Structure formats: structure tokens, C-alpha cells
Amino acid sequence: MLKSPFHPGMYLRRLLQEHGITQTRLARHIGVQIGVINQICNEKRGISPAMAMKLSHALRTTPQFWLNLENAYNLGRTEVKRPIKPLIRVA
């Protein structure tokens, strides 16, 4: 199992604090409900591709940055219950 260091919401929360931006201000700026940003910051909601686009424009990042954080977090939480043998042999 891969280990992800954190949920993307933790990074968003710290980034907003570092720049003195409130969750309310960000939500209004990108045109989403305040609760959506709050749920992300409280690690109760993930980052969708649409949200990644909005955050990237507002926070001078890339959509890939946010989606990579989300994917790493999701993979880190995923378990395979039993080993799976490869179906394809690599030459």
C-alpha cells in the first residue's frame, strides 16, 4: 500500500492560512458555496477535476497539482485484500 502524506484539504487549508485568505473569500472568488471549501479543508470532500481547475486559476497552481494530491491520497488509502497475479507477461 502506498502512503500519502496528507489529504489535499490539509494543503489547501495551510495555503489559505499562509496567504491570509479565508475559506469564504476563496469560495466567493471561484463561485462555489462556502461549505464546499470548508468540506475540502476539513478533509471530508475530495478534489474533482472541475474544482482542480478553479483552484489552479485562483491559487496560481496547476490542475494537475491538485489532482495528483487527490490521487496520491486515494491510492494511499486503498488496500488490496489478496495478492493478484499478473495476467500479462512483460518481455
C-alpha positions in Angstrom: 0.0 0.0 0.0 1.3 3.5 -0.9 1.4 6.1 1.8 0.1 9.5 1.1 1.3 12.2 3.5 -1.9 14.1 3.6 -5.3 14.9 2.2 -5.4 17.8 -0.4 -7.6 19.7 2.0 -4.7 19.9 4.5 -2.6 21.6 1.9 -5.4 23.9 0.9 -6.0 24.9 4.5 -2.4 25.7 5.1 -2.0 27.6 1.8 -5.0 29.8 2.7 -3.6 30.5 6.2 -0.2 31.3 4.8 -1.6 33.9 2.5 -4.3 35.3 4.8 -7.2 34.1 2.7 -10.4 33.0 4.3 -12.4 30.0 3.1 -15.3 32.4 2.5 -13.2 34.6 0.3 -11.9 31.7 -1.8 -15.4 30.3 -2.2 -16.8 33.6 -3.4 -13.9 34.2 -5.7 -14.2 30.9 -7.5 -18.0 30.8 -7.4 -18.7 27.8 -5.1 -20.6 27.5 -1.9 -18.7 28.2 1.2 -19.5 24.7 2.6 -17.7 23.1 -0.4 -14.4 24.8 0.5 -15.0 24.0 4.2 -15.6 20.3 3.5 -12.4 20.1 1.4 -10.3 21.9 4.1 -11.8 19.6 6.8 -10.9 16.6 4.7 -14.5 15.5 4.1 -14.5 16.1 0.4 -12.1 15.3 -2.4 -10.9 17.4 -5.3 -12.8 16.9 -8.5 -11.3 17.9 -11.9 -13.6 20.9 -12.0 -12.5 22.0 -8.6 -8.9 21.5 -9.5 -9.3 23.9 -12.5 -10.9 26.5 -10.2 -8.3 26.2 -7.5 -5.5 26.3 -10.1 -6.7 29.6 -11.5 -7.2 31.2 -8.1 -4.1 30.0 -6.4 -1.6 30.0 -9.2 -1.1 26.3 -9.3 -1.9 23.7 -12.0 -5.0 21.4 -12.1 -2.6 18.5 -12.2 -1.1 19.6 -8.9 -4.5 19.2 -7.2 -5.4 16.0 -9.0 -2.0 14.5 -8.1 -2.6 15.3 -4.4 -6.0 13.7 -4.6 -4.8 10.6 -6.5 -1.9 10.1 -4.1 -4.2 10.4 -1.1 -6.8 7.9 -2.6 -4.1 5.4 -3.6 -2.6 5.6 -0.1 -6.0 4.7 1.4 -6.6 1.8 -0.9 -5.9 -1.8 0.1 -5.8 -5.0 -1.9 -7.3 -7.7 0.2 -5.4 -10.6 -1.6 -2.5 -10.7 -4.0 -3.4 -10.5 -7.6 -1.2 -12.4 -10.1 -0.4 -10.6 -13.4 -2.3 -11.6 -16.5 0.2 -10.1 -18.9 3.9 -11.1 -19.2 6.3 -8.2 -19.9 9.1 -9.2 -22.3 
